[in-house]
Amino acid sequence: MTFELQHTDSKSNARAGLITTDHGQIQTPIFMPVGTLGSVKGVLQRDLKEEVKAQIILGNTYHLYLRPGTEVLEAAGGLHRFNGFDRPMLTDSGGFQVFSLTGIRKLTEEGCTFRSHIDGSKHIFTPERVMDIERSIGADIMMALDECPPGTSDYQYAKKSLGLTQRWLDRCIKRFNETEPKYGYQQSLFPIVQGCTYPDLRRQAAEYVASKECDGNAIGGLAVGEPAEVMYEMIEVVNEILPREKPRYLMGVGTPVNLLEAIERGVDMFDCVMPTRNGRNAMLFTSQGIMNMRNKKWEMDFSPVDPCGTASVDTFYTKAYLHHLFKAQELLAMEIASIHNLAFYLWLVGEARQHIIAGDFATWKAQMVKQVSQRL
């Protein structure tokens, strides 16, 4: 994997770049739709490519390990062949999912023992095991195993957790270097910066991660309940240290405003379930603001879903029709809303890229923050 930094904004840390993988190129800043089980919920791979214009999607190691399992994925020739998406993919380490299994997991120096949420069977994730699983899945970008501590962790717990994450990272890198890709194309490993909301721990984590000289770096453990301004402060602290010549990935974030603020602070890559999860629950993010499609105000509104027309569903369907579908609990409502929201997120980061290149990002961003955050 290579990363070319193409443009930087003169008034902020916003950047436009180009990631090149064996499955294609990715223009940054970029948003990655979340395909937890190898599927972006409610969206065909065809529509991901043609409507959403997804350049890269994300899969989840924990879920794919449990179902369908590495045996099936290896027999298929990796996740790309299994699900038919022939563009770049990223897999997280499964750490966030495992550590959210409160009461059915045990954390040790060796790794994390947990019970499946599906059938209660017992499993263990070690750094070495996670690297092997991610090799079997075959994503272009693999994430290192980390502990994602609660956002409310006290300083001592956060410091102890960070030490464990750093020791696990060393083991991940060792295993990654000892093994080879299984399917004839290269894979990259990204470490994850943790440290909760403590600036000194974040700096220590960023320095440690930067010293490993991996192909890219991620920022984890944010958007987990802390105020947005604290999240932005932690991004600034970390991005002062992470190398400019490597892509920076902010994990699990977030709202359209979150994306714009993080881009301004030098983040290149994002993922979040919000576009599809909220879409399935009738919330649309649009270029004009946020809409609840169950509200009666849309019952007689025969204008397009979004005049910006980020996907064909935006101009083909009306607000009134989508309102009707949600009220009638038709499955098509969730499909349209998911495609729209994802297409809007991809449109938004694409517009940010264009304005970074044009040199007027700051002016455009200030206007867009007001527009996309208002309730319609």
C-alpha positions, 0 to 999 in steps of 0.5 A: 500500500502507498499513500500520496499526500496531494494537497494540504489546506493553507488555513487548517490541517485538512489534506487530500491524498491518494491511497493505492492498494492491490484492489484499487485506489482510494481518494482521501478524505474517505468514508468507509461503509461498514459491512460487519458480516461481509455485507453492508446492511440492506445494500447490494454490492452493485449499489455500493459501487454504482450508487454509493460510489464506495471506494473501500468498505469495512468488515469485522473480524470478530463477527466474520470469525464466528460466522461464516468462519475462516474455513469458509472464507479461505475456501472461497479465496478470501472475503473479496471473492466471498462477497463479490466486492472487488475494491479495497477492504479494511478489517478491524481487529474485533477488539472493540466488539470483544471488549464490549461483551461485558460479563462474558469475556476475560482480559489477560496479558495473553489475550482476551477469552470470550464467549460467542454472543451466538451460541455461548461457545468459548474463544480466545483472541490473542494478537497472533490469533487475530493476525492469522484471522485477518490474513484468512479474511484477506482485507487490504488493511488489517488493524492491530488488536487493542484494548478499547477502554471505556471513555470514562476510565480513570487515569490509572486504568487508561495507562494500564490499558495503553501499556497492554495495547502497546505490548499487543501491538509489538506481538501483532507486528511480529506475527504480521512480519512472520506470515504472508498474504494468502491470496496473492495480493499485499496486506497492510497493518495499521496500529491503533492509538489509544489513551482515552481523553488524557493528552499525555497518554495520547501523545505517548501512544501516538509516539509509540505508534509512529515509531513502528513505521507501519503503512498507516495509523488509526485513532481509536477509543473516541466517540464513546461518550466524551464531549465532541470538543474533547474528541476534537482536542484528542485528534489535534494532540495525536495528529501533531505526532502521527507522520504526515506521509501516512494516512490517518484513520479515525475509527467509528466516527461519526456524524457529518459534522464530526467528519468535517471537524476531523478532516479540518484536523488532518484525518483521512479515513472514517467509518461508522454504522450511523448512515445505515443504522440511522437510515433504517430508523428513518433518519436521513442526512442530507445536504440541507439538514437532517430529516425524520421521514416518519414525520407527518410534514413529509406526507404531501411533500413531492419534492426529491429526497435530496435536491443535491442528488448524491444518488439516483434514489435522491431524485427518483423518489420523493419525500412523500413516497419515502414517508409512506414506505416508512409508515407502512414498514416496507423494507424498501424504505430501509434500503432507500434510506441506507443508500441515500445516507451512504451516498451522502457521506461519500459525497460530503467527503468528496466535496471536502476533498475538492474544496481542499484542492481548490483552496477554499475548504475553510469557507465551505466547511463553515457553511456546510457545518451549519447546513448539515446539522440543522433539523428539517 
